[in-house]
Amino acid sequence: MTGAAMSKEQAAAAVKAAVAERDAIQANLLELDSSFGKQLLAGAELTGETRRRWDATAATLATLWQVYEAYSAVVDQAAEAAARHLGPRELAALSALLTGRSVQLASGPAPLAGRDLADPGHEDLTLATAVARMRGSFSAVTEVVAAAEHVWTEVAGRLDTAGAELARVTPLAATLGDEALAGNLASAQDKLARMRDTLNSDPLALWQGGTVDTSGADRLQERVAAAVARADELIRLRDEARQRVGEVQTAATAVRAARDDAVAAWQRAAEKIAAAALPPPPAEPADLSVRLAGLGPLMDGGRWPRLASELDLLDRELAAATSRFKEAERAAVSALARRDELRGLLGAYKAKAARLGAVEDTALAERYDQARALLWTAPCDLTAAEAAVAGYQQAVLGVRPR
């Protein structure tokens, strides 16, 4: 049953709109059919969630094309009819094509157990109903295809980056003698292979709540980055091994020189300053000769992890020893400098006493003589001398000008 026949103008406008809509639908279907996501899904050996969803989606896509072909045939038929002479009979027939149930789908008979006695084995749709059905099917298909594309886009780049780093470092790591590193790289390779398999066969397993789950790929990148950093560190050590061993040996020589300087400074101070005011004499540095001699065999044997550990430890120990000896030297020099400072202070306050007219003050003179005796006696009791100079200073400050 169709409505009243269209006028020529209405029929021409309706046909033009139908052709334009059909062309747009065709363009979108062709773009979907050639899309990256659809090609990958259609050509892959899918498993799991992706296989379940794609099997249903592929059936929907096949039905979509079936509806389109029947629908497009009616649009073509209407366009051909509109191009001919349109009398009342032709307009009525054209109106029936455009608004009636003119799209015939060969749906096939339903299963016998549920088939209606009058089931004709086909379905008739209007153009509008066919478009609505295709629109729903298109949305369902593109949802799955777009989800797969998002997963591939987000995850593939991360895996490619991790794979490139592993390909670069793994052959080099075999020459570095680090079993832990080799194990980490092998584990990362296994994880990469598993993630590539998931990406290729079941990408929708990584589509969670409308977003791509990149956590596994991110963790893999972190693991690879740590292993690569370790490998690069060992490679740098291997390439710079002789230089670093030489630097450690130079540092060991510097420790001995710093100790000699500290001992000399302490001895000079001990001749003039009582031991109570001095730090303990510098101790002998730890004997590192065996460990230093062992660096060569480690290097020659390619035991880079062990060499790296030993060099780092020696660097820290030698730096700490050098610092201790330099501090001991500064402490000894400081004690002598303090004695000289007290001598200058005593002289300055003697001059002040003279300006105040207190040169004949017997008590003041006794204080001065006591402080001077302490400061010019070797070794000097620095603590007693400091107290004596302080007492003389206070006494001078208490003198009233004459």
C-alpha positions, 0 to 999 in steps of 0.5 A: 500500500503506498500513498498518493502519487508524487508530482513530477517535481516531487518525484524528481527531487525525491530521486535526486535526494535518494541518489545523493544519499545512496552515493554517500552510503556507498562512499562510507561503506567502501571506506569502511571496507578498505579501512586499516581496522577492517583489513586487519580484522578480516585477515588475522587469525583471531582468538578470544574476545576479538574473534567472538565480536568479529564473527558477529560483526562480519555477519552484520557487515555481510548483511549490511552489504546485502541490504545495500545492494538491494537498496542501491538497485531500487535507487538505480531503478528509480533514477532510470524511471525518472529519466524517462517520460513520466505519465500518471502511470509512471509517476505512480510506479515511481512513487511506489519505488520511492515510498513503498516496500520496494527493497526486496531481501532474500532472507531465506526460510526461517528454521522449520521449528519456528517458521510461520506457515506463510513465511515467503522466505524474503523481506520487503523494506522501504528505502527509508527502512533500508537506510535506517537498518544500514545505519544501525549495522554501520554503527555496530561495525564501525564501533568494533573496527574503530576499537581495534584501530585504537588498540593497534595505534596506541599499543603497536608504537610502544611495542615497536619502540621496545622491540627496537631497543631490545634488538639493539642491546640484546646482541651486545649484552651477550658480550657483557658477562651479566647473567642478570641482564641477559635474563631480564632481556630474555624475559622482556623478549618473551613478554614482547612476543606475548603482547604482539601475539595478543595485539595481532590475534585478540586486540579487543582484549586490550579495549577496556571500558571504551579506552585502550589498556596500555598498562602492559605495554607501559610496564614492558617499556619500563622494564626494557628501559631499565635493562637498556640503561644497565647494558649501556652503562656496561658498554660504556664501562667496557669502552672506557675501562682502561681510562677508569682503571687509570683514574682509580689508580691516580686517585689511590696515589692522591690518597697517599699524597694527601696522607703525607701532607697531613702527616707533615702538617701534623708533625709541624704542629706537634713541634709547637702545639701540645698534643691535647689541642691537636687531632690524632695523627693521621692513620695509615690508609687502607691497603688497596694494593691487592684490590687495585691489582685485581682490576686488570684481570677483571678487565682482561676477563671481560667481567664488566659487572664485577669490574663496575662494582669494584670501581664504584666502591674504590671511587667512594673509598678513595674519595672519602680517604682523601677528604679525611686526610685533607681535613686532618691537614686543615686541623693541624694548620688551624692549630698553628694559625690559632697560636699565631692569632693569639700572639697577635692579639696579645701584642695588640692589647699590650699596645692598648695598655701602653696607650692607657698608661698602664705599663707600670701596672704590676698585676697587668704585667704579670698577666701579660708575662704569663700569657706570653710564656705560654704562647712562646713555649714549645709545645704550646698549651693552646688551651691554657694560652687561650685562657691567659690571653682572654684574662689579659684582654679583660684586664686591659679592658678594665683599665681606666685611662690616666 
